[in-house]
Amino acid sequence: MRILGIDPGSRVTGYGVIEVNGRVVKYIDSGCIRTGGGALPERLKKIYLGVQEINQHYQPQEMAVEQVFMGRNADSALKLGQARASAICAVFDRDVVVFEYAARQIKQALVGKGSADKTQVQHMVKILLKLQGDPQMDASDALAVALCHFHTEQTKQATTRALT
């Protein structure tokens, strides 16, 4: 099974693709969709088309996306939510199942503490996927979302087995 992880952003959207076979996880690809400047609708279109291309090329069965965090700036949160929606809509044509995770949950799953910083997450992504170098920060965050989904599903399956 392939999982597409998305770290949404209105200027840079990170993506990461992993393949899962039982308990074995394999790195497939990662990178960033850079939208540049310009009007928000144009940037959202670039995100949509970029994720749609990734979806068609790698054909993931599931997508994990980071939830929007409401900070002090409502305008930024709104733009982030729109970027996130563009990425989610881009996988509808293949009926990819979408899962959402909070930033703290992702950090907890990878590093063991919800307050971990980006470099700690990047380091764990590198170790867990046996990467030679550090992935780009936004790509690393997207891979972290995908890995969080994998770990969450593994835990659910183990719990189900234990209860039956």
Secondary structure, DSSP 4 states (H G I P E B T S, - for coil): -EEEEEE--SSEEEEEEEEEETTEEEEEEEEEEE--SS-HHHHHHHHHHHHHHHHHHH--SEEEEEPPP--S-HHHHHHHHHHHHHHHHTTGGGT-EEEEE-HHHHHHHHHSSTT--HHHHHHHHHHHTT-SSPPPHHHHHHHHHHHHHHHHHHHHHHHHHHH-
